[in-house]
Amino acid sequence: KQSPFFQVFAEETAIWESKLTSLYSLFELWSHVQRRWVYLEGIFSGSLDIKQLLPKESAHFTEINNTFITTMRRVGLTHSVIDILYIESIQMTFERLSLLLDNVQKALGEYLEKQ
């Protein structure tokens, strides 16, 4: 930015900086969601006992799982990393998934503490 030639590219640089910042933020959230999803997917998808013991959380996880898989399919259809930013409501989808996964994990933890 200190270069005398920077001004020629200042506007384009600001646009790219904004896109990359947004992408970084999305990837941080996505990583958080994916870690939680992988952990809980092994528990709720692999055990009928858990589905019977925690039917409400199991139903919530099924909804989360469907949304996560649908979102991943939509991501898979993009042609470049930057295009991910233009998937409708992707940031809000991951924020919602994060909240729901946290709630399911909290309920699972509370159940396991009782046992």
KEKE-3310 file (N, C-alpha, C; in steps of 0.2 Angstrom, whole numbers, plus 5000, padded with zeros to 4 digits):
npx = (5004:5011:5017:5020:5013:5002:4989:4984:4978:4970:4956:4952:4960:4954:4942:4945:4952:4941:4933:4941:4943:4929:4928:4937:4932:4920:4925:4931:4920:4913:4923:4922:4908:4909:4918:4910:4899:4904:4908:4896:4889:4894:4889:4875:4871:4875:4870:4856:4852:4854:4845:4833:4835:4837:4827:4822:4834:4840:4831:4833:4846:4845:4839:4849:4859:4854:4853:4866:4872:4865:4870:4883:4883:4878:4889:4899:4895:4900:4911:4923:4933:4929:4916:4909:4905:4894:4884:4867:4863:4873:4882:4873:4867:4877:4879:4867:4867:4878:4874:4863:4870:4878:4868:4863:4874:4876:4865:4867:4878:4873:4864:4873:4880:4871:4870)
npy = (4994:5005:5008:5018:5014:5008:5015:5014:5001:5001:5001:4988:4980:4983:4977:4963:4961:4962:4951:4940:4941:4939:4926:4920:4921:4914:4901:4898:4897:4887:4876:4874:4870:4859:4850:4848:4842:4830:4824:4822:4815:4803:4798:4799:4794:4781:4774:4766:4765:4778:4786:4782:4785:4798:4806:4818:4826:4818:4819:4833:4832:4825:4834:4844:4836:4834:4847:4851:4842:4845:4858:4856:4849:4860:4868:4860:4862:4873:4883:4889:4894:4907:4908:4902:4911:4917:4909:4907:4914:4907:4910:4912:4900:4892:4898:4895:4881:4879:4884:4875:4863:4865:4865:4852:4845:4850:4845:4831:4830:4833:4823:4812:4815:4813:4799)
npz = (5000:5002:4990:4976:4965:4969:4970:4957:4958:4969:4971:4966:4974:4986:4985:4983:4995:5004:4999:5002:5016:5020:5015:5023:5035:5033:5031:5043:5052:5045:5047:5060:5061:5053:5061:5072:5067:5061:5073:5080:5070:5070:5082:5082:5070:5070:5080:5086:5099:5104:5097:5102:5116:5115:5108:5103:5101:5092:5081:5079:5075:5063:5055:5055:5049:5036:5031:5031:5022:5010:5009:5007:4995:4987:4988:4981:4968:4964:4954:4958:4972:4977:4972:4981:4991:4985:4986:4990:5006:5013:5024:5034:5035:5039:5052:5058:5058:5067:5079:5081:5081:5093:5102:5102:5105:5118:5125:5123:5131:5143:5145:5146:5157:5167:5167)
capx = (5000:5015:5020:5017:5009:4996:4983:4981:4975:4967:4949:4952:4963:4949:4937:4948:4953:4934:4931:4945:4941:4923:4929:4941:4927:4915:4929:4932:4913:4912:4927:4918:4902:4911:4920:4905:4895:4908:4908:4889:4886:4896:4885:4868:4869:4878:4867:4849:4850:4854:4839:4828:4836:4837:4823:4822:4840:4841:4827:4836:4852:4843:4838:4855:4863:4851:4855:4873:4873:4863:4874:4890:4881:4878:4896:4902:4893:4903:4917:4929:4932:4926:4909:4905:4902:4888:4878:4862:4862:4877:4884:4867:4865:4882:4878:4861:4870:4883:4870:4859:4875:4880:4863:4863:4880:4875:4860:4870:4883:4869:4862:4879:4882:4866:4871)
capy = (5000:5011:5009:5024:5011:5005:5018:5011:4995:5002:4999:4981:4977:4983:4972:4957:4960:4961:4944:4936:4942:4936:4919:4917:4921:4908:4895:4897:4895:4880:4872:4873:4866:4852:4846:4846:4838:4824:4821:4820:4811:4796:4796:4799:4790:4774:4770:4766:4767:4785:4788:4780:4788:4806:4806:4825:4828:4814:4823:4839:4831:4823:4840:4847:4832:4835:4854:4851:4838:4849:4864:4853:4848:4866:4870:4856:4864:4880:4882:4892:4895:4914:4908:4900:4917:4919:4904:4911:4913:4902:4912:4911:4893:4889:4901:4892:4874:4880:4885:4869:4858:4866:4863:4845:4843:4851:4840:4825:4830:4833:4816:4808:4817:4810:4792)
capz = (5000:5002:4984:4972:4960:4973:4968:4951:4960:4976:4971:4965:4980:4992:4983:4984:5002:5007:4997:5005:5023:5020:5014:5029:5041:5032:5032:5051:5054:5041:5050:5067:5060:5051:5066:5077:5063:5061:5080:5082:5065:5072:5087:5080:5064:5071:5086:5087:5106:5105:5094:5107:5122:5114:5101:5101:5099:5086:5076:5077:5071:5056:5051:5054:5044:5029:5029:5030:5016:5005:5008:5004:4988:4983:4987:4976:4961:4962:4950:4961:4979:4978:4971:4987:4994:4982:4987:4994:5013:5016:5030:5039:5036:5044:5059:5061:5060:5072:5085:5082:5083:5100:5107:5102:5109:5125:5127:5123:5137:5149:5146:5148:5164:5171:5167)
cpx = (5004:5018:5016:5012:5002:4990:4980:4976:4971:4960:4949:4955:4958:4944:4939:4949:4946:4932:4935:4944:4934:4924:4933:4936:4922:4919:4930:4925:4912:4916:4924:4912:4904:4914:4915:4900:4898:4907:4901:4886:4888:4891:4878:4866:4871:4874:4859:4847:4850:4848:4833:4829:4835:4833:4823:4828:4842:4837:4830:4843:4851:4842:4844:4859:4860:4853:4862:4875:4871:4867:4881:4889:4881:4885:4900:4900:4896:4909:4924:4927:4928:4918:4905:4902:4896:4882:4873:4862:4867:4880:4879:4866:4871:4881:4872:4864:4874:4879:4866:4864:4877:4875:4862:4868:4879:4870:4863:4875:4879:4866:4867:4881:4877:4867:4877)
cpy = (5006:5013:5015:5021:5008:5008:5016:5005:4995:4999:4991:4977:4977:4978:4965:4956:4959:4954:4939:4936:4938:4928:4916:4916:4915:4902:4893:4894:4888:4875:4870:4869:4859:4848:4844:4841:4831:4820:4818:4815:4804:4793:4795:4794:4782:4770:4771:4767:4774:4788:4787:4784:4796:4807:4814:4828:4824:4817:4829:4837:4828:4829:4844:4843:4834:4842:4854:4847:4842:4855:4862:4852:4855:4869:4866:4858:4870:4878:4885:4894:4902:4913:4905:4906:4919:4914:4907:4909:4908:4903:4910:4904:4890:4892:4897:4884:4874:4880:4878:4863:4859:4864:4856:4842:4844:4846:4833:4825:4830:4826:4811:4809:4814:4802:4790)
cpz = (5000:4995:4980:4967:4963:4971:4962:4953:4966:4976:4971:4971:4986:4991:4985:4992:5006:5005:5001:5013:5024:5020:5020:5034:5040:5033:5039:5053:5051:5045:5057:5066:5058:5056:5071:5073:5063:5068:5081:5076:5067:5078:5085:5074:5065:5076:5086:5094:5107:5103:5098:5113:5121:5108:5099:5098:5092:5080:5074:5073:5064:5052:5050:5048:5037:5027:5027:5023:5010:5004:5005:4997:4984:4983:4982:4969:4959:4958:4953:4968:4981:4977:4977:4991:4991:4982:4992:5002:5016:5023:5036:5040:5040:5051:5062:5063:5066:5079:5086:5084:5091:5104:5107:5106:5116:5128:5128:5130:5143:5151:5149:5155:5169:5172:5171)
residu = (LYS:GLN:SER:PRO:PHE:PHE:GLN:VAL:PHE:ALA:GLU:GLU:THR:ALA:ILE:TRP:GLU:SER:LYS:LEU:THR:SER:LEU:TYR:SER:LEU:PHE:GLU:LEU:TRP:SER:HIS:VAL:GLN:ARG:ARG:TRP:VAL:TYR:LEU:GLU:GLY:ILE:PHE:SER:GLY:SER:LEU:ASP:ILE:LYS:GLN:LEU:LEU:PRO:LYS:GLU:SER:ALA:HIS:PHE:THR:GLU:ILE:ASN:ASN:THR:PHE:ILE:THR:THR:MET:ARG:ARG:VAL:GLY:LEU:THR:HIS:SER:VAL:ILE:ASP:ILE:LEU:TYR:ILE:GLU:SER:ILE:GLN:MET:THR:PHE:GLU:ARG:LEU:SER:LEU:LEU:LEU:ASP:ASN:VAL:GLN:LYS:ALA:LEU:GLY:GLU:TYR:LEU:GLU:LYS:GLN)
# end
